[in-house]
Amino acid sequence: MPSPFHLGWFLQGSSVQAWGEPWTGAIGRDWMMPELFCDMARSLERACFDYVLIEDSSYVGESFGGSTEVYLKHGIAVPRQDPAITATLMAAATTRIGIVPTFATFTHPPYLLARMIASLDQVSAGRIGWNMVTGSSDVAARNYGLDRLPEHDLRYDMADEYMQVVNGLWDSWEPGAIRADEESGALVDPTKVHAVDFEGRWFRTHGPLNSGPCPQGRPVIAQAGGSPRGRQFAAQYADTIVASIKGTAGMKAYRDDVRARAAAAGRNPDHVKVLYLVNPCLGETREEAEARLAARKARAERQVPQLLAFFGKITNIDFTKYDLDAPVDTLDLRTNGHQQSLDDFRRVAGKKPLREALLAYRGSSGSVELVGTPDAVAGQMAEAMEAVGGDGFLISMSDVSRRTVAEVADGLVPALQRRGLARRAYAHAQFRDNLLEF
Ligand SMILES: Cc1cc2nc3c(=O)[nH]c(=O)nc-3n(C[C@H](O)[C@H](O)[C@H](O)COP(=O)(O)O)c2cc1C
């Protein structure tokens, strides 16, 4: 019997991600309302997903020709609501699935973050994760009163210290601190709640955390940075990693590297679940799935400026400066933003012209191409996992809608379950326990 793998959903943004998609209701009129996301969380819980991760950034892009125009006109990561709000509503709409909002270390002081995440963990009965990001844009930095973000590797050094602070705050309540002893009238055992008094290079805090403890002790930590420094960070702290690498050889090398780093840091590598982004294209027949893939690719070809604007937003590169026919290996592309994404783009691009390379990289597929009937795609996922070694997939659809979510939750997942590749029921009440189930 094959062993099951983990499933998550990488939700790109809130509210507007389904803009322009059919089968999603009146998203243009109702974009402020959370029903689409709550329905999605309920559907994914029906399919026993480990988690839904709410991706985020807190600025309006202006990397494309130095203007906000293309971002605003096409709803590229704007408008988007604060992920803490979406996460709260999703938690209220569900009972078992893990929910992982994204917050950057430069936007929230550690105490604020630790308290907010602990509160969410409490109201969700132990189902919260934090997607820990260090930020990638100077435009965002300016929204928070900074001139620019610190340099790439320094951001991770600062994040190391940030983790010490928030872990100290989450640990400031020992297990058993809540007594709720009606006889003596004592709610909390004061001997089990401690100050933190952390004084570091960048952060200071007193503590203890006034929200009380997280039901999970510490929340689940997710992280996505894939540069060598990012992997080092993830290997030390992450329970789950969002990985975006093209091809099973690269996927395997990435996972092997993270696992080796985790072991070297004294952790059990099986406690770090690497999930790969994929964008499956499903149909009732192979022909229908291929026709939908062709339509998806044709749409990407019409949206080259938007795709470049998005890639420019996460790398801070103004792609309007480059000729679309210029071979990528002749361009001087550098970033203080998503380094690993840019490296992977260069690797996939080789000598291809920019336009072609972009379509190959961002046009349709994800880490591996998944196209066909639910059963065929389940087989393709099994093959990829066999080659890579584990640990699962994060679905991230370019054409998300109520229809495509249902195709995954009620088509693909049952096909995976029939092959023993996905869980049929949650074994545990809390998020981390489910992540560690296999
Ligand atoms: C697949 C993927 C998803 C990411 N999601 C977010 C996000 O939601 N918000 C954010 O600010 N950064 C996000 N990041 C950025 C990373 O957390 C990290 O800050 C950035 O990639 C720079 O690190 P690196 O050079 O180590 O990859 C993402 C990165 C990747 C590769």
The ligand as an ORCA input file, in Angstrom:
! r2SCAN-3c Opt
* xyz 0 1
  C       6.311     29.971     -3.315
  C       6.625     31.185     -2.496
  C       5.608     31.803     -1.794
  C       5.856     32.954     -1.041
  N       4.824     33.591     -0.410
  C       5.067     34.785      0.179
  C       4.015     35.566      0.719
  O       2.875     35.178      0.745
  N       4.319     36.794      1.215
  C       5.602     37.277      1.232
  O       5.818     38.394      1.691
  N       6.609     36.533      0.760
  C       6.362     35.330      0.231
  N       7.398     34.602     -0.258
  C       8.747     35.138     -0.067
  C       9.614     34.336      0.865
  O       9.038     34.114      2.105
  C      10.955     35.014      1.033
  O      10.823     36.182      1.796
  C      11.521     35.364     -0.316
  O      11.323     34.286     -1.191
  C      12.990     35.659     -0.228
  O      13.641     34.555      0.221
  P      14.498     33.594     -0.676
  O      15.355     34.486     -1.482
  O      15.153     32.794      0.374
  O      13.576     32.786     -1.560
  C       7.158     33.463     -0.994
  C       8.201     32.811     -1.677
  C       7.939     31.688     -2.429
  C       9.068     31.029     -3.172
*
